[in-house]
């Protein structure tokens, strides 16, 4: 399954006779305009609050 996930198609056999294929499912294409639309709706990050949250997780004594 790891090989299929990486994009490889595998042939399944029974007693050496091919009986099927495992192939990755098609992934939806993301266009530049879709990314820009998503990016515009991302909320701003308060850098100080973010740093305080990270510090609290990494060093609970703070």
C-alpha positions as CSV (number, residue, x, y, z in Angstrom):
1,X,0.0,0.0,0.0
2,X,2.9,2.3,0.7
3,X,4.1,1.9,-2.9
4,X,0.6,2.6,-4.3
5,X,0.4,5.7,-2.1
6,X,3.6,6.9,-3.6
7,X,2.0,6.6,-7.1
8,X,2.9,3.1,-8.2
9,X,0.4,0.7,-9.9
10,X,0.7,-2.9,-8.8
11,X,-0.6,-6.0,-10.5
12,X,-2.3,-8.6,-8.2
13,X,-1.8,-12.2,-9.2
14,X,-3.2,-15.6,-8.2
15,X,-0.9,-18.5,-8.9
16,X,1.1,-16.2,-11.2
17,X,-1.9,-15.1,-13.2
18,X,-2.8,-11.4,-13.2
19,X,-6.3,-10.9,-11.6
20,X,-6.3,-7.2,-10.8
21,X,-4.5,-3.9,-10.2
22,X,-4.0,-1.6,-7.3
23,X,-3.5,1.9,-8.4
24,X,-3.6,5.3,-6.6
25,X,-6.8,7.2,-6.7
26,X,-6.7,10.5,-8.6
27,X,-6.0,13.5,-6.5
28,X,-7.9,16.7,-7.0
29,X,-5.9,19.4,-8.8
30,X,-5.5,22.7,-6.9
31,X,-5.1,25.7,-9.1
32,X,-3.2,28.9,-8.2
33,X,-6.5,30.8,-8.1
34,X,-7.9,28.3,-5.6
35,X,-4.8,28.7,-3.4
36,X,-5.1,32.5,-3.5
37,X,-8.8,32.4,-2.6
38,X,-8.0,30.1,0.4
39,X,-5.0,32.3,1.4
40,X,-7.1,35.4,1.5
41,X,-9.5,33.8,4.0
42,X,-6.8,32.7,6.4
43,X,-7.0,34.7,9.6
44,X,-4.0,36.8,10.7
45,X,-1.6,35.3,13.2
46,X,-0.8,37.1,16.4
47,X,2.9,36.2,16.6
48,X,3.3,37.0,20.3
49,X,0.3,34.9,21.2
50,X,1.5,32.0,19.0
51,X,4.9,32.1,20.6
52,X,3.4,32.1,24.1
53,X,1.3,29.0,23.1
54,X,4.3,27.2,21.7
55,X,6.4,28.0,24.8
56,X,3.6,26.8,27.1
57,X,3.5,23.4,25.3
58,X,7.3,23.0,25.1
59,X,8.0,24.3,28.7
60,X,4.9,24.1,30.9
61,X,6.7,25.8,33.7
62,X,6.4,29.2,31.9
